[in-house]
């Protein structure tokens, strides 16, 4: 017995628009389309296929993937592979949500403890490889980088390589002996060697933005380290201080518009 689309939708507990969409995609074609009225007709024997489509959608498959899963030539091995892949994908989504929940709980805890919003927002970023020219040395305080920058600019000038954004400081060790490497990004075609090397890609790096004079770096670092600790991460590698907008000449301790990314 042929059933009009409205009745078949009611029996299958889907909308008419859904059945029309499945028809357009070739997932579930009506057995007959009236040439005069355009009405679509189905039969009860099509209900198992409709249920399979809905069941696969409920597992998280897209309609394009459902179409592949419904093909007659799909082997049991291929079917198992697709199901295993979806299983892995769903597990990752669940883990991502659990991680997000932990970060939310940690943020609530920090707000309740300090009774204020965080001064520096922290996010996790993937950092691309970066070709740089650099000079490394030991300095007594964080305010004593200038000679290293002067030396770096001198050697870059002698090499004749083209520089670009950004410039950054990398801290390999902190006080009492601060091991710092000052870096300037250079053109990608520069050959490694001497001053030139490539900073490796980092899959996950905690990052925050500090706006204001360099005297505020201590607060930014403290908040970044606290976030790392509270959220269950650990530091694995040198700190990076990226200069997005340098302070005006002679105003490192006072320029409110300087912008720095701390990682």
C-alpha positions as CSV (number, residue, x, y, z in Angstrom):
1,X,0.0,0.0,0.0
2,X,1.4,3.4,-1.0
3,X,1.4,6.1,1.7
4,X,1.5,9.8,1.1
5,X,4.5,11.6,2.4
6,X,2.6,13.3,5.3
7,X,1.3,10.0,6.7
8,X,4.7,8.3,6.2
9,X,6.3,11.1,8.1
10,X,3.9,10.7,11.0
11,X,4.4,7.0,11.1
12,X,8.2,7.4,11.0
13,X,8.1,10.4,13.5
14,X,10.0,12.7,11.2
15,X,9.0,15.9,9.4
16,X,7.9,16.1,5.8
17,X,10.8,18.5,5.2
18,X,13.2,15.7,6.5
19,X,11.8,13.2,4.1
20,X,12.2,15.7,1.2
21,X,15.8,16.3,2.2
22,X,16.5,12.6,2.4
23,X,15.0,12.2,-1.1
24,X,17.1,15.1,-2.5
25,X,20.2,13.4,-1.0
26,X,19.3,10.0,-2.4
27,X,19.1,8.5,1.1
28,X,15.4,7.5,1.0
29,X,13.6,7.9,-2.4
30,X,9.8,7.6,-2.6
31,X,8.5,4.6,-4.5
32,X,6.4,6.9,-6.6
33,X,6.1,10.6,-7.4
34,X,2.8,11.7,-8.9
35,X,3.6,13.3,-12.3
36,X,0.6,15.6,-12.0
37,X,0.7,16.7,-8.4
38,X,4.3,16.0,-7.5
39,X,3.1,14.1,-4.3
40,X,5.6,11.6,-3.0
41,X,4.5,8.2,-2.0
42,X,6.2,5.6,0.3
43,X,5.5,2.1,1.5
44,X,5.8,0.6,5.0
45,X,8.7,-1.6,3.9
46,X,10.8,1.6,3.7
47,X,10.5,2.1,7.5
48,X,13.5,-0.1,8.4
49,X,15.8,2.0,6.1
50,X,14.4,5.2,7.6
51,X,15.1,3.9,11.1
52,X,18.6,2.9,10.1
53,X,19.2,6.5,8.8
54,X,17.9,7.9,12.1
55,X,20.0,5.5,14.2
56,X,23.2,6.3,12.4
57,X,22.4,10.1,12.7
58,X,21.9,9.5,16.4
59,X,25.5,8.0,16.6
60,X,26.8,11.3,15.3
61,X,27.3,10.5,11.6
62,X,26.7,13.2,9.0
63,X,24.2,12.5,6.3
64,X,27.1,12.1,3.8
65,X,28.6,9.5,6.0
66,X,25.2,7.8,6.5
67,X,24.9,7.6,2.7
68,X,28.2,5.7,2.6
69,X,27.2,3.4,5.4
70,X,24.0,2.5,3.6
71,X,25.7,1.4,0.4
72,X,25.2,-2.3,-0.5
73,X,28.9,-2.8,-1.4
74,X,30.2,-1.7,2.0
75,X,32.1,-4.6,3.6
76,X,31.8,-5.5,7.3
77,X,35.5,-4.5,7.6
78,X,34.8,-1.0,6.2
79,X,31.7,-0.7,8.4
80,X,33.7,-1.6,11.5
81,X,36.4,0.9,10.5
82,X,33.9,3.7,10.1
83,X,32.2,2.9,13.4
84,X,35.6,2.7,15.2
85,X,36.6,6.1,13.8
86,X,33.3,7.6,15.0
87,X,33.8,6.0,18.4
88,X,37.3,7.6,18.7
89,X,35.9,11.0,17.5
90,X,33.1,10.9,20.1
91,X,35.5,10.0,22.9
92,X,37.7,12.9,22.0
93,X,34.7,15.2,22.0
94,X,33.7,14.0,25.5
95,X,37.3,14.5,26.7
96,X,37.3,18.0,25.3
97,X,34.1,18.8,27.1
98,X,35.5,17.3,30.4
99,X,38.6,19.5,30.0
100,X,36.4,22.5,29.4
101,X,34.4,21.7,32.5
102,X,37.6,21.5,34.5
103,X,38.8,24.9,33.2
104,X,35.4,26.4,34.1
105,X,35.5,25.0,37.6
106,X,39.1,26.3,38.0
107,X,38.0,29.8,36.9
108,X,35.1,29.8,39.3
109,X,37.5,28.8,42.1
110,X,39.9,31.6,41.3
111,X,37.0,34.2,41.1
112,X,35.6,32.9,44.4
113,X,39.1,33.1,46.0
114,X,40.0,36.5,44.8
115,X,36.5,38.0,44.5
116,X,37.3,39.6,41.1
117,X,37.6,38.8,37.5
118,X,41.1,37.6,36.2
119,X,43.4,40.5,35.3
120,X,44.8,38.4,32.4
121,X,42.8,36.0,30.3
122,X,44.7,32.8,29.4
123,X,44.1,30.6,26.4
124,X,45.9,27.6,24.9
125,X,47.4,28.1,21.5
126,X,49.2,26.1,18.9
127,X,52.4,27.9,17.9
128,X,53.8,27.6,14.4
129,X,57.5,27.2,13.7
130,X,59.3,30.6,13.5
131,X,62.6,31.4,11.7
132,X,64.6,33.9,13.8
133,X,68.0,35.5,14.3
134,X,69.0,35.5,18.0
135,X,71.6,36.3,20.5
136,X,71.7,34.6,23.9
137,X,73.4,35.6,27.1
138,X,73.2,35.8,30.9
139,X,71.9,39.1,32.4
140,X,71.7,40.2,36.1
141,X,68.1,41.6,35.9
142,X,65.3,41.6,33.4
143,X,66.0,45.3,32.7
144,X,69.5,44.5,31.2
145,X,68.5,43.0,27.8
146,X,69.5,46.1,25.8
147,X,73.2,45.1,25.1
148,X,71.9,41.8,23.7
149,X,69.5,43.6,21.4
150,X,72.2,46.0,20.3
151,X,74.5,43.1,19.5
152,X,71.7,41.3,17.6
153,X,70.9,44.3,15.4
154,X,74.6,44.8,14.7
155,X,75.0,41.2,13.5
156,X,71.8,41.2,11.5
157,X,73.1,44.3,9.7
158,X,76.3,42.6,8.9
159,X,74.5,39.5,7.6
160,X,72.1,41.6,5.4
161,X,69.1,39.4,6.2
162,X,65.6,40.8,6.0
163,X,63.8,41.1,9.4
164,X,60.0,41.0,10.0
165,X,57.5,40.8,12.9
166,X,57.6,39.8,15.7
167,X,60.5,40.4,18.0
168,X,60.6,38.4,21.3
169,X,62.6,37.4,24.3
170,X,62.9,33.7,25.4
171,X,63.8,33.0,29.0
172,X,65.6,29.7,29.4
173,X,66.3,30.2,33.1
174,X,65.2,32.8,35.7
175,X,66.9,34.6,38.6
176,X,69.5,34.7,40.0
177,X,71.2,34.1,36.6
178,X,68.7,35.0,33.9
179,X,69.5,33.1,30.7
180,X,67.7,35.1,27.9
181,X,67.7,34.8,24.1
182,X,66.6,37.9,22.2
183,X,65.1,37.1,18.8
184,X,63.9,38.8,15.7
185,X,61.8,37.0,13.1
186,X,63.5,36.9,9.7
187,X,62.5,35.9,6.2
188,X,61.7,32.2,5.8
189,X,64.3,31.7,3.1
190,X,67.2,32.5,5.4
191,X,69.5,29.5,5.9
192,X,69.9,28.1,9.4
193,X,73.4,28.6,10.9
194,X,75.2,31.1,13.1
195,X,72.6,33.5,14.4
196,X,69.7,32.0,12.4
197,X,67.7,29.0,13.6
198,X,64.0,27.9,13.7
199,X,62.0,27.9,16.9
200,X,60.1,24.6,16.9
201,X,56.4,24.2,16.6
202,X,54.6,24.0,20.0
203,X,51.3,22.0,20.0
204,X,49.9,23.6,23.2
205,X,51.2,26.8,24.7
206,X,49.4,28.9,27.4
207,X,49.3,32.5,26.4
208,X,48.1,35.8,27.8
209,X,48.1,39.5,26.7
210,X,49.6,42.3,28.8
211,X,48.8,45.9,28.0
212,X,50.8,48.5,29.7
213,X,54.4,49.2,30.8
214,X,57.0,46.5,31.1
215,X,56.7,46.9,34.9
216,X,53.5,44.9,34.6
217,X,55.2,41.7,33.3
218,X,55.7,40.3,36.7
219,X,51.9,40.4,37.3
220,X,51.2,38.9,33.9
221,X,53.7,36.0,34.5
222,X,52.3,35.4,37.9
223,X,48.8,35.1,36.7
224,X,49.9,32.9,33.8
225,X,51.8,30.5,36.1
226,X,48.8,30.4,38.5
227,X,46.5,29.5,35.6
228,X,48.8,26.8,34.5
229,X,49.0,25.3,38.0
230,X,45.3,25.5,38.7
231,X,44.3,23.9,35.4
232,X,46.7,20.9,35.9
233,X,49.3,21.8,33.3
234,X,53.1,22.1,33.7
235,X,55.7,24.3,32.2
236,X,57.8,22.5,29.6
237,X,60.1,24.8,27.8
238,X,61.3,28.4,27.9
239,X,59.0,31.4,28.5
240,X,58.4,33.6,25.5
241,X,57.7,37.3,25.6
242,X,56.5,38.6,22.3
243,X,56.5,42.4,21.7
244,X,53.3,43.2,19.7
245,X,53.6,47.0,20.2
246,X,56.7,48.4,21.7
247,X,56.6,51.2,24.2
248,X,57.6,54.7,23.1
249,X,61.3,55.5,23.3
250,X,62.4,55.8,27.0
251,X,59.0,54.8,28.3
252,X,59.5,51.1,29.0
253,X,58.4,51.6,32.6
254,X,55.5,53.9,31.9
255,X,53.9,53.6,28.4
256,X,50.3,52.4,29.0
257,X,49.8,51.4,25.4
258,X,52.6,48.9,25.0
259,X,51.2,45.4,24.1
260,X,53.0,42.2,24.9
261,X,52.0,38.5,24.5
262,X,53.3,36.3,27.3
263,X,53.6,32.5,26.7
